[in-house]
Amino acid sequence: MTDNVRTQSLQTHTLAIVSLVLGILGLAQVLPLVGPIGAIISGKMAEKEIRERPDLYSGGNIAHAGRILGWVGIGLFCLGLVLVTLSLLYFVPVSTRIIQQ
C-alpha cells in the first residue's frame, strides 16, 4: 500500500533573508541608515507575501526579526546623531570676547 501523503518543502522567502541581512548590517553600522530602512521595507513585503501564500513560502519569523533589527538600527542611528550633535554643541568653543566701545 502506498502512502498518499504529499511531502512539500516550503521555500524560505528571499525578501525575509534580505531583511535579516540588511537588519544585521544596519545594526553593525556597515549600512547606517540604508540597511535598517531596507530591512523594514523588505521584511514587511516578505511578511505580506508569506501571509498570502503560506503553502508556498516560509520565513515569517526571519522577516519579523529583520524588521525588529531595522527599527533597532534606526534607533541607534538617531541616538548617535543626537549624541554627536550634543557633543558638538558642548565642545565647540564659543567666543567670549566682549566688544569694547
C-alpha distance (Angstrom), angle and dihedral (degrees) to the residues before:
residue distance angle dihedral
M1 . . .
T2 3.78 . .
D3 3.72 123.4 .
N4 3.81 113.7 -121.1
V5 3.78 94.2 -160.5
R6 3.76 107.3 125.8
T7 3.76 113.1 -143.9
Q8 3.75 112.5 -149.2
S9 3.76 126.4 -179.6
L10 3.75 116.3 -149.6
Q11 3.76 119.6 -134.4
T12 3.78 116.8 -127.0
H13 3.77 106.4 -120.4
T14 3.80 111.7 -106.9
L15 3.81 93.5 -139.6
A16 3.81 89.6 55.4
I17 3.79 89.9 58.0
V18 3.81 90.9 44.6
S19 3.80 89.4 51.2
L20 3.79 92.5 52.5
V21 3.81 93.6 46.7
L22 3.81 92.9 47.8
G23 3.81 90.2 46.9
I24 3.80 91.2 53.2
L25 3.81 92.7 45.9
G26 3.80 90.3 48.8
L27 3.78 92.1 48.4
A28 3.81 90.6 50.5
Q29 3.84 88.0 50.0
V30 3.80 91.9 -121.4
L31 3.81 87.8 123.4
P32 3.81 100.1 20.7
L33 3.79 102.7 -170.9
V34 3.79 105.7 -2.4
G35 3.81 93.7 58.3
P36 3.81 98.3 55.1
I37 3.80 93.6 43.5
G38 3.79 90.6 49.5
A39 3.81 90.3 46.8
I40 3.79 92.2 53.7
I41 3.80 94.5 46.6
S42 3.80 97.0 44.0
G43 3.81 91.7 42.7
K44 3.79 91.5 53.3
M45 3.81 91.6 47.7
A46 3.81 91.8 48.3
E47 3.81 93.0 48.3
K48 3.81 90.2 51.2
E49 3.80 93.6 50.5
I50 3.82 92.4 44.0
R51 3.80 89.9 51.3
E52 3.81 91.2 48.8
R53 3.84 95.1 45.6
P54 3.84 108.6 30.0
D55 3.80 90.0 154.2
L56 3.80 91.4 61.9
Y57 3.82 108.4 30.7
S58 3.78 138.4 45.1
G59 3.79 131.3 178.7
G60 3.79 102.9 91.0
N61 3.79 91.0 139.7
I62 3.79 91.3 50.1
A63 3.80 91.1 51.9
H64 3.80 91.2 47.3
A65 3.82 91.1 50.3
G66 3.81 89.7 50.4
R67 3.80 90.9 52.1
I68 3.81 91.6 49.6
L69 3.80 91.2 49.2
G70 3.79 88.3 49.0
W71 3.80 92.5 55.0
V72 3.80 91.1 45.5
G73 3.82 89.3 50.0
I74 3.81 91.3 51.8
G75 3.80 89.8 48.2
L76 3.80 91.9 51.3
F77 3.80 90.9 47.1
C78 3.81 91.1 52.1
L79 3.80 91.4 46.2
G80 3.79 90.5 51.0
L81 3.79 90.8 48.2
V82 3.82 91.1 52.0
L83 3.81 91.8 47.5
V84 3.81 92.6 49.6
T85 3.80 91.3 47.6
L86 3.81 92.8 49.0
S87 3.80 92.6 46.4
L88 3.80 91.2 50.5
L89 3.78 90.6 49.6
Y90 3.79 91.3 48.2
F91 3.79 100.6 42.9
V92 3.80 102.1 37.4
P93 3.79 106.3 99.3
V94 3.75 116.8 -118.7
S95 3.74 117.9 -145.0
T96 3.81 109.2 -107.5
R97 3.76 95.8 -177.1
I98 3.78 111.5 130.7
I99 3.73 115.5 -141.8
Q100 3.78 107.8 -123.3
Q101 3.76 122.5 -153.9
